[in-house]
Amino acid sequence: MEMEGEGAAGALVNMEGVKAGGNSTLFYFSSEDCSIEQARIEGAGGKLIQPKQSIGEYGFMVMGSDTKGNIFGIHSQF
């Protein structure tokens, strides 16, 4: 992955309380500032799972779920 490059990147992570299979695959969307999208999740019928938090040198992330219960992440550098 190149932080300033085009295309998609992926990673495997282990999260407490999330078993492999089923709804364990998360898609992360890129954003200028994930707090903007965070403010829109519940208004669009979704659920905020994890508010904006720092992930150190990698920036920030938010986690939400859509109206069908699919979990997604939003990533930004700021």
C-alpha positions in Angstrom: 0.0 0.0 0.0 1.1 3.5 -0.8 -0.5 6.1 1.4 -0.7 8.6 -1.4 -1.3 6.0 -4.2 -4.4 4.9 -6.0 -6.3 1.7 -5.5 -7.3 -0.5 -2.6 -5.3 -2.0 0.2 -6.2 -4.7 2.7 -5.0 -6.2 6.0 -6.0 -9.0 8.3 -6.6 -8.1 11.9 -7.7 -9.9 15.0 -10.4 -8.2 17.0 -11.6 -9.3 20.4 -15.2 -10.5 20.2 -15.2 -10.9 16.4 -15.1 -14.5 15.2 -13.9 -15.4 11.7 -16.6 -16.0 9.1 -20.0 -14.5 8.8 -19.8 -10.7 9.1 -16.1 -10.6 10.0 -14.8 -9.0 6.8 -14.6 -5.2 7.2 -14.3 -2.7 4.4 -12.6 0.6 5.2 -13.4 3.6 3.1 -11.0 6.5 2.8 -12.0 10.0 3.9 -10.5 13.5 4.4 -11.7 13.5 8.0 -13.7 10.5 9.3 -15.5 12.6 11.9 -17.6 14.1 9.0 -18.9 10.7 8.0 -19.2 9.7 11.6 -21.8 12.5 12.1 -23.8 11.1 9.1 -24.0 7.4 10.1 -27.0 7.4 12.5 -28.9 10.0 10.3 -28.7 7.6 7.4 -30.2 4.8 9.5 -26.9 3.1 10.6 -25.3 2.6 14.0 -22.1 4.1 15.3 -20.0 1.2 16.7 -16.7 3.0 17.4 -16.4 6.8 17.4 -13.3 8.4 15.9 -10.2 7.1 17.5 -6.5 7.4 16.9 -4.6 4.5 15.3 -1.2 6.2 15.9 0.9 6.9 12.9 -1.7 5.4 10.7 -4.3 8.2 11.3 -7.8 7.8 12.6 -10.7 5.4 12.1 -14.5 5.1 12.8 -16.6 2.0 12.7 -20.3 1.8 11.9 -22.9 -0.6 10.6 -25.4 0.0 7.8 -29.2 -0.6 8.0 -28.6 -4.4 7.3 -26.1 -4.8 10.1 -23.0 -4.9 7.8 -20.0 -3.4 9.6 -17.7 -0.9 7.9 -14.8 1.3 8.8 -13.8 4.8 7.7 -10.2 5.9 7.7 -8.5 9.3 7.5 -5.2 10.8 8.3 -6.8 13.6 10.3 
